Every structure is written in C-alpha cells, then in structure tokens.
Amino acid sequence: MLVRFADDELRRLYDDESYHPKGMDRALAKAFRKKVAILEAAENELVLRQMRSLNFKKLKGKSAGQYSIRLNDQWRLIFVFLDGGSGKIALLIEVVDYH
C-alpha cells in the first residue's frame, strides 16, 4: 500500500531516525516508523484487520471516515484511505494521545 504524509513533520519523523518532536520519546518515534513500514507492506485493509496487534479501528463520530492503529498503549496513528490508480493510499494525518 502506498503511504503519504499529511504534513512535513510526519514525513520527517519517518525519514529521519534521529528526529523525534517535542513531547514524543524515541521509543514512540521508533514505533511510528515500524507501523508505517507495516502499512507500506500491507496489500490492503483486510491485511491490517487481520493483524490483531495493530488494534486497527474504523473511527466514528467526528472522526468518521478515519482509521487508527496502535503505536503503544497510549498513542495511536490516525489516517484515511484514498483511492489511487493502482490501489489504496494511506494518508497519515496525525499521531494522537488517546489518554
């Protein structure tokens, strides 16, 4: 699956292993990069659903149309699916603290 980033900070977080924004520790930054790699390797949404450790969720309410996967017990990666010519694209929106 293709992965795109909604902003430059998320892209930098993925591309630059030494970078972690204020309020985000190195372990969380590493978990982010690992989960993005999983998204890139996934052929489709079904593969993500089958990986129970991701805790893949379709969001509701004001976040309807968005999805999330767990980075750790506290943080989640929020994204949407876009239709691309050769398959789905995961557009990464933000990393949020769910607690």
CNS distance restraints for C-alpha pairs under 8 A (distance, minus, plus):
assign (resid   1 and name CA) (resid  39 and name CA) 6.45 0.50 0.50
assign (resid   1 and name CA) (resid  40 and name CA) 4.89 0.50 0.50
assign (resid   1 and name CA) (resid  41 and name CA) 6.31 0.50 0.50
assign (resid   1 and name CA) (resid  42 and name CA) 5.66 0.50 0.50
assign (resid   1 and name CA) (resid  43 and name CA) 5.47 0.50 0.50
assign (resid   1 and name CA) (resid  44 and name CA) 6.53 0.50 0.50
assign (resid   1 and name CA) (resid  87 and name CA) 6.98 0.50 0.50
assign (resid   1 and name CA) (resid  88 and name CA) 6.14 0.50 0.50
assign (resid   1 and name CA) (resid  89 and name CA) 6.01 0.50 0.50
assign (resid   1 and name CA) (resid  90 and name CA) 7.11 0.50 0.50
assign (resid   2 and name CA) (resid  39 and name CA) 7.93 0.50 0.50
assign (resid   2 and name CA) (resid  40 and name CA) 5.80 0.50 0.50
assign (resid   2 and name CA) (resid  87 and name CA) 7.92 0.50 0.50
assign (resid   2 and name CA) (resid  88 and name CA) 6.82 0.50 0.50
assign (resid   2 and name CA) (resid  89 and name CA) 4.77 0.50 0.50
assign (resid   2 and name CA) (resid  90 and name CA) 6.22 0.50 0.50
assign (resid   3 and name CA) (resid  36 and name CA) 7.62 0.50 0.50
assign (resid   3 and name CA) (resid  39 and name CA) 7.15 0.50 0.50
assign (resid   3 and name CA) (resid  40 and name CA) 6.09 0.50 0.50
assign (resid   3 and name CA) (resid  89 and name CA) 5.66 0.50 0.50
assign (resid   3 and name CA) (resid  90 and name CA) 4.80 0.50 0.50
assign (resid   3 and name CA) (resid  91 and name CA) 5.97 0.50 0.50
assign (resid   3 and name CA) (resid  92 and name CA) 7.24 0.50 0.50
assign (resid   4 and name CA) (resid  89 and name CA) 7.02 0.50 0.50
assign (resid   4 and name CA) (resid  90 and name CA) 6.15 0.50 0.50
assign (resid   4 and name CA) (resid  91 and name CA) 4.75 0.50 0.50
assign (resid   4 and name CA) (resid  92 and name CA) 6.16 0.50 0.50
assign (resid   5 and name CA) (resid  10 and name CA) 6.14 0.50 0.50
assign (resid   5 and name CA) (resid  11 and name CA) 5.75 0.50 0.50
assign (resid   5 and name CA) (resid  91 and name CA) 5.59 0.50 0.50
assign (resid   5 and name CA) (resid  92 and name CA) 4.90 0.50 0.50
assign (resid   5 and name CA) (resid  93 and name CA) 6.73 0.50 0.50
assign (resid   6 and name CA) (resid  10 and name CA) 7.31 0.50 0.50
assign (resid   6 and name CA) (resid  91 and name CA) 6.32 0.50 0.50
assign (resid   6 and name CA) (resid  92 and name CA) 5.71 0.50 0.50
assign (resid   6 and name CA) (resid  93 and name CA) 5.17 0.50 0.50
assign (resid   6 and name CA) (resid  94 and name CA) 7.82 0.50 0.50
assign (resid   7 and name CA) (resid  11 and name CA) 6.66 0.50 0.50
assign (resid   7 and name CA) (resid  93 and name CA) 7.51 0.50 0.50
assign (resid   8 and name CA) (resid  12 and name CA) 6.03 0.50 0.50
assign (resid   9 and name CA) (resid  13 and name CA) 6.05 0.50 0.50
assign (resid  10 and name CA) (resid  14 and name CA) 6.34 0.50 0.50
assign (resid  10 and name CA) (resid  92 and name CA) 7.74 0.50 0.50
assign (resid  10 and name CA) (resid  94 and name CA) 7.43 0.50 0.50
assign (resid  11 and name CA) (resid  15 and name CA) 6.09 0.50 0.50
assign (resid  12 and name CA) (resid  16 and name CA) 5.52 0.50 0.50
assign (resid  12 and name CA) (resid  19 and name CA) 7.22 0.50 0.50
assign (resid  13 and name CA) (resid  17 and name CA) 6.98 0.50 0.50
assign (resid  13 and name CA) (resid  19 and name CA) 5.84 0.50 0.50
assign (resid  13 and name CA) (resid  20 and name CA) 6.24 0.50 0.50
assign (resid  13 and name CA) (resid  21 and name CA) 7.75 0.50 0.50
assign (resid  13 and name CA) (resid  29 and name CA) 6.87 0.50 0.50
assign (resid  13 and name CA) (resid  33 and name CA) 7.60 0.50 0.50
assign (resid  14 and name CA) (resid  32 and name CA) 7.34 0.50 0.50
assign (resid  14 and name CA) (resid  33 and name CA) 5.35 0.50 0.50
assign (resid  14 and name CA) (resid  36 and name CA) 7.74 0.50 0.50
assign (resid  17 and name CA) (resid  29 and name CA) 7.96 0.50 0.50
assign (resid  17 and name CA) (resid  30 and name CA) 7.68 0.50 0.50
assign (resid  19 and name CA) (resid  29 and name CA) 7.90 0.50 0.50
assign (resid  20 and name CA) (resid  24 and name CA) 5.93 0.50 0.50
assign (resid  20 and name CA) (resid  25 and name CA) 6.53 0.50 0.50
assign (resid  20 and name CA) (resid  26 and name CA) 6.29 0.50 0.50
assign (resid  20 and name CA) (resid  29 and name CA) 5.93 0.50 0.50
assign (resid  21 and name CA) (resid  25 and name CA) 7.92 0.50 0.50
assign (resid  24 and name CA) (resid  28 and name CA) 6.28 0.50 0.50
assign (resid  24 and name CA) (resid  29 and name CA) 6.79 0.50 0.50
assign (resid  25 and name CA) (resid  29 and name CA) 6.44 0.50 0.50
assign (resid  26 and name CA) (resid  30 and name CA) 6.11 0.50 0.50
assign (resid  27 and name CA) (resid  31 and name CA) 6.18 0.50 0.50
assign (resid  28 and name CA) (resid  32 and name CA) 6.14 0.50 0.50
assign (resid  28 and name CA) (resid  71 and name CA) 7.01 0.50 0.50
assign (resid  28 and name CA) (resid  72 and name CA) 7.36 0.50 0.50
assign (resid  29 and name CA) (resid  33 and name CA) 6.41 0.50 0.50
assign (resid  30 and name CA) (resid  34 and name CA) 6.24 0.50 0.50
assign (resid  31 and name CA) (resid  35 and name CA) 6.17 0.50 0.50
assign (resid  31 and name CA) (resid  71 and name CA) 5.67 0.50 0.50
assign (resid  31 and name CA) (resid  72 and name CA) 7.42 0.50 0.50
assign (resid  32 and name CA) (resid  36 and name CA) 6.19 0.50 0.50
assign (resid  32 and name CA) (resid  71 and name CA) 6.17 0.50 0.50
assign (resid  32 and name CA) (resid  77 and name CA) 7.62 0.50 0.50
assign (resid  33 and name CA) (resid  37 and name CA) 6.26 0.50 0.50
assign (resid  34 and name CA) (resid  38 and name CA) 6.43 0.50 0.50
assign (resid  35 and name CA) (resid  39 and name CA) 6.27 0.50 0.50
assign (resid  35 and name CA) (resid  71 and name CA) 7.06 0.50 0.50
assign (resid  36 and name CA) (resid  40 and name CA) 6.23 0.50 0.50
assign (resid  37 and name CA) (resid  41 and name CA) 6.23 0.50 0.50
assign (resid  38 and name CA) (resid  42 and name CA) 6.14 0.50 0.50
assign (resid  39 and name CA) (resid  48 and name CA) 7.63 0.50 0.50
assign (resid  39 and name CA) (resid  90 and name CA) 7.62 0.50 0.50
assign (resid  42 and name CA) (resid  47 and name CA) 5.99 0.50 0.50
assign (resid  42 and name CA) (resid  48 and name CA) 6.78 0.50 0.50
assign (resid  43 and name CA) (resid  47 and name CA) 6.66 0.50 0.50
assign (resid  44 and name CA) (resid  48 and name CA) 7.09 0.50 0.50
assign (resid  44 and name CA) (resid  88 and name CA) 7.15 0.50 0.50
assign (resid  45 and name CA) (resid  49 and name CA) 6.38 0.50 0.50
assign (resid  46 and name CA) (resid  50 and name CA) 6.26 0.50 0.50
assign (resid  47 and name CA) (resid  51 and name CA) 6.56 0.50 0.50
assign (resid  48 and name CA) (resid  52 and name CA) 7.95 0.50 0.50
assign (resid  48 and name CA) (resid  54 and name CA) 7.25 0.50 0.50
assign (resid  48 and name CA) (resid  56 and name CA) 6.59 0.50 0.50
assign (resid  49 and name CA) (resid  54 and name CA) 7.94 0.50 0.50
assign (resid  49 and name CA) (resid  55 and name CA) 7.82 0.50 0.50
assign (resid  49 and name CA) (resid  56 and name CA) 5.82 0.50 0.50
assign (resid  51 and name CA) (resid  55 and name CA) 7.59 0.50 0.50
assign (resid  51 and name CA) (resid  56 and name CA) 7.90 0.50 0.50
assign (resid  52 and name CA) (resid  56 and name CA) 7.29 0.50 0.50
assign (resid  53 and name CA) (resid  70 and name CA) 7.86 0.50 0.50
assign (resid  54 and name CA) (resid  69 and name CA) 5.22 0.50 0.50
assign (resid  54 and name CA) (resid  70 and name CA) 5.33 0.50 0.50
assign (resid  54 and name CA) (resid  71 and name CA) 7.65 0.50 0.50
assign (resid  55 and name CA) (resid  68 and name CA) 7.89 0.50 0.50
assign (resid  55 and name CA) (resid  69 and name CA) 5.56 0.50 0.50
assign (resid  55 and name CA) (resid  70 and name CA) 5.73 0.50 0.50
assign (resid  56 and name CA) (resid  67 and name CA) 7.18 0.50 0.50
assign (resid  56 and name CA) (resid  68 and name CA) 5.73 0.50 0.50
assign (resid  56 and name CA) (resid  69 and name CA) 4.64 0.50 0.50
assign (resid  56 and name CA) (resid  70 and name CA) 7.14 0.50 0.50
assign (resid  57 and name CA) (resid  67 and name CA) 5.53 0.50 0.50
assign (resid  57 and name CA) (resid  68 and name CA) 5.25 0.50 0.50
assign (resid  57 and name CA) (resid  69 and name CA) 6.52 0.50 0.50
assign (resid  58 and name CA) (resid  64 and name CA) 7.59 0.50 0.50
assign (resid  58 and name CA) (resid  65 and name CA) 7.22 0.50 0.50
assign (resid  58 and name CA) (resid  66 and name CA) 6.22 0.50 0.50
assign (resid  58 and name CA) (resid  67 and name CA) 4.51 0.50 0.50
assign (resid  58 and name CA) (resid  68 and name CA) 6.64 0.50 0.50
assign (resid  59 and name CA) (resid  63 and name CA) 5.61 0.50 0.50
assign (resid  59 and name CA) (resid  64 and name CA) 5.27 0.50 0.50
assign (resid  59 and name CA) (resid  65 and name CA) 6.61 0.50 0.50
assign (resid  59 and name CA) (resid  66 and name CA) 5.46 0.50 0.50
assign (resid  59 and name CA) (resid  67 and name CA) 5.43 0.50 0.50
assign (resid  59 and name CA) (resid  68 and name CA) 7.13 0.50 0.50
assign (resid  60 and name CA) (resid  64 and name CA) 4.28 0.50 0.50
assign (resid  60 and name CA) (resid  65 and name CA) 7.34 0.50 0.50
assign (resid  60 and name CA) (resid  66 and name CA) 7.84 0.50 0.50
assign (resid  65 and name CA) (resid  80 and name CA) 6.70 0.50 0.50
assign (resid  66 and name CA) (resid  78 and name CA) 6.77 0.50 0.50
assign (resid  66 and name CA) (resid  79 and name CA) 5.71 0.50 0.50
assign (resid  66 and name CA) (resid  80 and name CA) 4.81 0.50 0.50
assign (resid  66 and name CA) (resid  81 and name CA) 7.68 0.50 0.50
assign (resid  67 and name CA) (resid  78 and name CA) 5.73 0.50 0.50
assign (resid  67 and name CA) (resid  79 and name CA) 5.37 0.50 0.50
assign (resid  67 and name CA) (resid  80 and name CA) 5.91 0.50 0.50
assign (resid  68 and name CA) (resid  76 and name CA) 6.17 0.50 0.50
assign (resid  68 and name CA) (resid  77 and name CA) 5.36 0.50 0.50
assign (resid  68 and name CA) (resid  78 and name CA) 4.53 0.50 0.50
assign (resid  68 and name CA) (resid  79 and name CA) 6.23 0.50 0.50
assign (resid  69 and name CA) (resid  76 and name CA) 5.57 0.50 0.50
assign (resid  69 and name CA) (resid  77 and name CA) 5.41 0.50 0.50
assign (resid  69 and name CA) (resid  78 and name CA) 6.94 0.50 0.50
assign (resid  70 and name CA) (resid  75 and name CA) 6.33 0.50 0.50
assign (resid  70 and name CA) (resid  76 and name CA) 4.50 0.50 0.50
assign (resid  70 and name CA) (resid  77 and name CA) 6.40 0.50 0.50
assign (resid  71 and name CA) (resid  75 and name CA) 5.43 0.50 0.50
assign (resid  71 and name CA) (resid  76 and name CA) 5.14 0.50 0.50
assign (resid  71 and name CA) (resid  77 and name CA) 6.54 0.50 0.50
assign (resid  72 and name CA) (resid  76 and name CA) 7.08 0.50 0.50
assign (resid  74 and name CA) (resid  97 and name CA) 5.82 0.50 0.50
assign (resid  74 and name CA) (resid  98 and name CA) 5.72 0.50 0.50
assign (resid  74 and name CA) (resid  99 and name CA) 6.03 0.50 0.50
assign (resid  75 and name CA) (resid  95 and name CA) 6.77 0.50 0.50
assign (resid  75 and name CA) (resid  96 and name CA) 5.57 0.50 0.50
assign (resid  75 and name CA) (resid  97 and name CA) 4.61 0.50 0.50
assign (resid  75 and name CA) (resid  98 and name CA) 5.83 0.50 0.50
assign (resid  75 and name CA) (resid  99 and name CA) 7.95 0.50 0.50
assign (resid  76 and name CA) (resid  95 and name CA) 5.69 0.50 0.50
assign (resid  76 and name CA) (resid  96 and name CA) 5.44 0.50 0.50
assign (resid  76 and name CA) (resid  97 and name CA) 6.59 0.50 0.50
assign (resid  76 and name CA) (resid  98 and name CA) 6.89 0.50 0.50
assign (resid  77 and name CA) (resid  92 and name CA) 7.41 0.50 0.50
assign (resid  77 and name CA) (resid  93 and name CA) 7.72 0.50 0.50
assign (resid  77 and name CA) (resid  94 and name CA) 6.04 0.50 0.50
assign (resid  77 and name CA) (resid  95 and name CA) 4.60 0.50 0.50
assign (resid  77 and name CA) (resid  96 and name CA) 6.51 0.50 0.50
assign (resid  78 and name CA) (resid  92 and name CA) 6.22 0.50 0.50
assign (resid  78 and name CA) (resid  93 and name CA) 5.57 0.50 0.50
assign (resid  78 and name CA) (resid  94 and name CA) 5.32 0.50 0.50
assign (resid  78 and name CA) (resid  95 and name CA) 6.11 0.50 0.50
assign (resid  78 and name CA) (resid  96 and name CA) 7.32 0.50 0.50
assign (resid  79 and name CA) (resid  90 and name CA) 6.35 0.50 0.50
assign (resid  79 and name CA) (resid  91 and name CA) 5.40 0.50 0.50
assign (resid  79 and name CA) (resid  92 and name CA) 4.34 0.50 0.50
assign (resid  79 and name CA) (resid  93 and name CA) 5.04 0.50 0.50
assign (resid  79 and name CA) (resid  94 and name CA) 7.11 0.50 0.50
assign (resid  80 and name CA) (resid  90 and name CA) 5.78 0.50 0.50
assign (resid  80 and name CA) (resid  91 and name CA) 5.34 0.50 0.50
assign (resid  80 and name CA) (resid  92 and name CA) 6.75 0.50 0.50
assign (resid  80 and name CA) (resid  93 and name CA) 7.42 0.50 0.50
assign (resid  81 and name CA) (resid  88 and name CA) 6.25 0.50 0.50
assign (resid  81 and name CA) (resid  89 and name CA) 5.55 0.50 0.50
assign (resid  81 and name CA) (resid  90 and name CA) 4.76 0.50 0.50
assign (resid  81 and name CA) (resid  91 and name CA) 6.21 0.50 0.50
assign (resid  82 and name CA) (resid  88 and name CA) 5.69 0.50 0.50
assign (resid  82 and name CA) (resid  89 and name CA) 4.98 0.50 0.50
assign (resid  82 and name CA) (resid  90 and name CA) 6.36 0.50 0.50
assign (resid  82 and name CA) (resid  91 and name CA) 7.01 0.50 0.50
assign (resid  83 and name CA) (resid  87 and name CA) 6.28 0.50 0.50
assign (resid  83 and name CA) (resid  88 and name CA) 4.80 0.50 0.50
assign (resid  83 and name CA) (resid  89 and name CA) 6.09 0.50 0.50
assign (resid  84 and name CA) (resid  88 and name CA) 5.25 0.50 0.50
assign (resid  84 and name CA) (resid  89 and name CA) 5.93 0.50 0.50
